């Protein structure tokens, strides 16, 4: 018993070197000797500093101790070969050379081999070559046609130049008999239906225009009409106009029946003596051998004095020609007679008609 109660106090530091009463000290004792205060692990079992130098759990039973480090292989242990794919992505330098990434003979591990780069097409080159060949063939064909046309012309006769000259003279004499004076024809060239000329002022030659004093030509064009008008200055102050008019039926330019109706209308107008607006007196009217049908009318009209009017009407198939030649006396001569006689226009008007027919069908 103790003064402090019924509990018996154990002896203090039994078998110890100090006053601990045999109890282990605060920092050692009992498990391998007393440690010094302040030393870490004092009294605790001491282990080697390396990772597992010996089995921490006792005897391994004859098995060799595990000596491997945490990241590497230890000597004597079987070497583990990592897969090639893991070696490529562990951050080290990738292997190069045959069989490596990008090396000849292999693609990237785990990926199919890349297809070869596409070859450049030659389609454009073949198109250019084909187009050139087609152009060359067309040129050759044109040359052959021109050569054939040249060879199809009739060869000169065996008689030489005399025979050819005589043949040309016969043709010219036939034309003179048919057409009369040079520079004109009694019928149109080409095949009907005929179309309007775009340059009606070439209907009269410059020589003939100068002969009658015609100057300053002015043309007019429409859908069914093509005409040209000249100013004429005569002797003693006389003056007038010359007009050449080409026309086709309105709305049916190739109609022969329409052209016949137009011809008759023009004839009726030129010979009308009943007009009060423009009093007309027909002096002469006769047929002329031009085109399919033709009429020459010579008359006098009262318009700013007494005016001479010569009208030549010609129809060739679907085309109508009208040539009107007018002359008036000097404007200062009040009451002067008409300046022309029929004999002045009897040969002139058919000659102008032949020249005008040259443009029909040409």
Secondary structure as GFF3:
##gff-version 3
##sequence-region A 1 362
A	DSSP	alpha_helix	84	88	.	.	.	ID=ss1
A	DSSP	alpha_helix	123	151	.	.	.	ID=ss2
A	DSSP	alpha_helix	161	179	.	.	.	ID=ss3
A	DSSP	three_ten_helix	200	202	.	.	.	ID=ss4
A	DSSP	alpha_helix	206	212	.	.	.	ID=ss5
A	DSSP	beta_strand	214	221	.	.	.	ID=ss6
A	DSSP	beta_strand	225	233	.	.	.	ID=ss7
A	DSSP	three_ten_helix	235	237	.	.	.	ID=ss8
A	DSSP	beta_strand	239	248	.	.	.	ID=ss9
A	DSSP	alpha_helix	256	270	.	.	.	ID=ss10
A	DSSP	beta_strand	280	287	.	.	.	ID=ss11
A	DSSP	beta_strand	293	302	.	.	.	ID=ss12
A	DSSP	beta_strand	306	316	.	.	.	ID=ss13
A	DSSP	beta_strand	319	328	.	.	.	ID=ss14
A	DSSP	alpha_helix	342	345	.	.	.	ID=ss15
A	DSSP	alpha_helix	348	357	.	.	.	ID=ss16
###
